[in-house]
Amino acid sequence: MGISLKKSESVSLAKAAQDGLSHISLGVGWDVAKKGFFGGLLGGGGDIDLDASCITFDADKTVLELVWFGKLTNASGTIRHSGDNLTGEGDGDDESIVIQLDKLDSRVEYIVLTVNSFRGQTFDKVANAFGRVVDARSGREIARFDISDSGPHTGFVLASLSRNGGQWDFKAIGERTGGRTVQDLTGPARAIL
């Protein structure tokens, strides 16, 4: 298990990885919130369709590219999305985004990981949500951010990666927002950088 981060905490990926880091996976997982004696579903729904996405920015905080379930790779193929999970069922990462850090366009200074509810289901219907960064070559978890922030919002700016002297830092953000698509979350993502 990697370093457990709280909101606004960060970690240097180079220091945490020790043996160099060229490929990472940003994973997101969640479950449907349960309540009541028999574990009835909150709000009566059965599945929660959250979407993990990433937004790349340059040094001026201009959006370069979006990678999400509707566009599974960036133009150079250095960022790849695992595909859309419509339910949140199962253990581990429900959606993940693999990034080749060593081959990214040199203009990319920031990468922001967002989560949104495409169907408009709110985060008060979500439980056990997390974001994590994994060394994609070894499968070792480097850092994890458990999300306990439920509420009536439909979007979440989860975390960011930023260049730091040629290396990358991972920061847990945990900022609630509205929006049902990654395009809706670009403004809030830019604002936190």
C-alpha positions as CSV (number, residue, x, y, z in Angstrom):
1,M,0.0,0.0,0.0
2,G,1.3,3.4,-0.9
3,I,1.2,6.7,0.9
4,S,-2.2,7.7,2.1
5,L,-2.9,11.3,1.3
6,K,-5.5,13.7,2.8
7,K,-7.0,16.7,0.9
8,S,-4.3,19.2,-0.3
9,E,-1.4,16.9,0.6
10,S,1.1,16.0,-2.1
11,V,3.9,13.6,-2.8
12,S,6.9,13.6,-5.2
13,L,6.4,10.6,-7.5
14,A,10.2,10.4,-8.1
15,K,10.9,10.0,-4.4
16,A,8.1,7.6,-3.8
17,A,9.0,5.4,-6.7
18,Q,12.7,5.2,-5.8
19,D,13.7,3.3,-9.0
20,G,12.5,5.7,-11.6
21,L,9.0,6.1,-12.9
22,S,8.1,6.3,-16.5
23,H,4.5,4.9,-16.7
24,I,1.8,5.5,-14.1
25,S,-1.8,4.5,-13.8
26,L,-4.3,6.9,-12.2
27,G,-7.1,4.7,-10.9
28,V,-10.5,5.6,-9.5
29,G,-12.9,3.3,-7.7
30,W,-16.3,3.6,-6.0
31,D,-19.3,1.6,-4.7
32,V,-23.0,2.3,-4.4
33,A,-23.8,3.8,-1.0
34,K,-26.0,1.5,1.2
35,K,-28.2,2.4,4.1
36,G,-30.9,0.8,6.2
37,F,-31.0,-2.5,8.1
38,F,-31.0,-4.7,5.0
39,G,-28.5,-2.5,3.1
40,G,-31.1,-1.0,0.8
41,L,-29.7,1.3,-1.8
42,L,-29.7,5.0,-1.1
43,G,-32.2,6.7,-3.3
44,G,-33.4,3.5,-4.8
45,G,-30.9,3.3,-7.7
46,G,-28.8,0.3,-8.4
47,D,-25.7,1.5,-10.4
48,I,-23.6,4.6,-10.1
49,D,-22.0,5.7,-13.4
50,L,-19.0,7.9,-12.5
51,D,-16.5,8.9,-15.2
52,A,-12.8,9.4,-14.6
53,S,-11.2,11.8,-17.0
54,C,-7.9,13.8,-17.2
55,I,-7.2,17.2,-18.5
56,T,-3.8,18.3,-19.6
57,F,-2.7,22.0,-19.3
58,D,0.3,23.9,-20.4
59,A,2.3,26.3,-18.2
60,D,-0.2,29.1,-18.9
61,K,-3.0,26.8,-17.7
62,T,-4.5,26.5,-21.2
63,V,-6.2,23.2,-21.9
64,L,-4.2,21.0,-24.3
65,E,-6.2,17.8,-24.4
66,L,-9.0,15.8,-22.6
67,V,-9.0,12.1,-22.2
68,W,-12.2,10.5,-21.1
69,F,-14.6,7.6,-22.0
70,G,-15.5,9.4,-25.3
71,K,-11.9,9.9,-26.3
72,L,-9.8,7.0,-24.9
73,T,-6.4,8.3,-26.0
74,N,-4.7,11.6,-26.5
75,A,-3.3,12.5,-30.0
76,S,0.2,11.0,-29.3
77,G,-1.1,7.9,-27.5
78,T,0.8,8.7,-24.3
79,I,-2.4,8.9,-22.2
80,R,-4.9,6.0,-22.4
81,H,-8.2,5.5,-20.7
82,S,-9.4,2.0,-19.7
83,G,-13.0,2.6,-20.9
84,D,-16.3,3.4,-19.3
85,N,-17.5,1.5,-16.2
86,L,-21.3,2.1,-15.9
87,T,-21.9,0.5,-12.5
88,G,-19.0,0.8,-10.0
89,E,-19.3,-2.9,-9.4
90,G,-16.2,-5.0,-8.5
91,D,-13.1,-4.5,-6.4
92,G,-10.2,-2.3,-7.3
93,D,-10.1,0.4,-9.9
94,D,-13.3,0.9,-11.8
95,E,-11.7,3.2,-14.3
96,S,-8.0,4.0,-14.9
97,I,-5.9,6.2,-17.0
98,V,-2.4,5.1,-18.0
99,I,0.2,7.9,-18.6
100,Q,3.7,7.5,-20.1
101,L,5.3,10.4,-18.2
102,D,8.6,10.0,-20.0
103,K,7.0,10.5,-23.4
104,L,4.5,13.2,-22.7
105,D,4.5,16.3,-24.9
106,S,6.9,18.8,-23.3
107,R,4.2,21.4,-23.2
108,V,2.2,19.4,-20.6
109,E,2.9,21.0,-17.2
110,Y,-0.2,19.9,-15.3
111,I,-2.6,16.9,-15.5
112,V,-5.8,17.1,-13.6
113,L,-7.8,14.0,-12.7
114,T,-11.6,14.6,-12.5
115,V,-14.6,12.5,-11.7
116,N,-18.1,13.3,-12.8
117,S,-21.6,11.7,-12.8
118,F,-22.7,11.7,-16.4
119,R,-26.2,10.7,-15.4
120,G,-26.5,13.4,-12.8
121,Q,-26.4,11.0,-9.8
122,T,-25.0,12.9,-6.8
123,F,-22.0,11.9,-4.7
124,D,-24.3,11.2,-1.7
125,K,-25.1,8.0,-3.5
126,V,-21.4,7.0,-3.7
127,A,-19.4,5.1,-1.0
128,N,-15.8,3.9,-0.7
129,A,-14.6,6.2,-3.5
130,F,-10.9,6.6,-4.0
131,G,-8.2,7.9,-6.4
132,R,-4.7,6.4,-6.6
133,V,-1.5,6.5,-8.5
134,V,0.2,3.2,-9.4
135,D,3.5,2.4,-11.0
136,A,2.1,0.9,-14.2
137,R,5.2,-1.3,-14.7
138,S,5.3,-3.0,-11.3
139,G,1.7,-2.6,-10.2
140,R,2.8,-1.0,-6.9
141,E,0.5,1.6,-5.5
142,I,2.5,4.8,-4.8
143,A,-0.2,7.1,-3.3
144,R,-3.9,6.9,-2.5
145,F,-6.6,9.5,-1.7
146,D,-9.7,8.1,-0.1
147,I,-12.8,10.3,-0.8
148,S,-15.2,10.5,2.1
149,D,-16.8,13.7,0.8
150,S,-20.3,12.8,-0.1
151,G,-22.9,15.4,-1.0
152,P,-25.3,16.8,-3.6
153,H,-22.5,17.6,-6.1
154,T,-22.1,15.8,-9.5
155,G,-18.4,16.5,-10.1
156,F,-15.1,16.3,-8.3
157,V,-11.7,17.6,-9.1
158,L,-9.8,14.7,-7.6
159,A,-6.1,15.2,-8.0
160,S,-3.4,16.8,-10.0
161,L,0.1,16.0,-11.4
162,S,2.5,18.8,-11.9
163,R,6.0,19.0,-13.2
164,N,8.6,19.9,-10.6
165,G,12.1,20.3,-11.9
166,G,11.7,17.5,-14.5
167,Q,9.9,15.2,-12.0
168,W,6.2,14.9,-11.2
169,D,4.3,15.6,-8.0
170,F,0.9,14.1,-7.2
171,K,-1.5,16.2,-5.2
172,A,-4.8,15.2,-3.6
173,I,-7.3,18.0,-4.4
174,G,-10.8,16.8,-3.4
175,E,-12.7,19.8,-4.7
176,R,-16.5,19.5,-5.1
177,T,-18.0,20.9,-8.2
178,G,-21.0,20.7,-10.5
179,G,-20.9,19.4,-14.0
180,R,-21.8,16.1,-15.7
181,T,-19.0,16.0,-18.3
182,V,-15.2,16.5,-18.3
183,Q,-15.9,19.6,-20.4
184,D,-17.9,21.0,-17.5
185,L,-15.0,20.4,-15.2
186,T,-12.2,22.2,-17.2
187,G,-13.0,25.6,-15.6
188,P,-12.9,24.3,-12.0
189,A,-9.8,22.2,-12.8
190,R,-8.0,25.3,-14.1
191,A,-9.0,27.3,-11.1
192,I,-7.3,24.9,-8.6
193,L,-3.9,25.0,-10.4
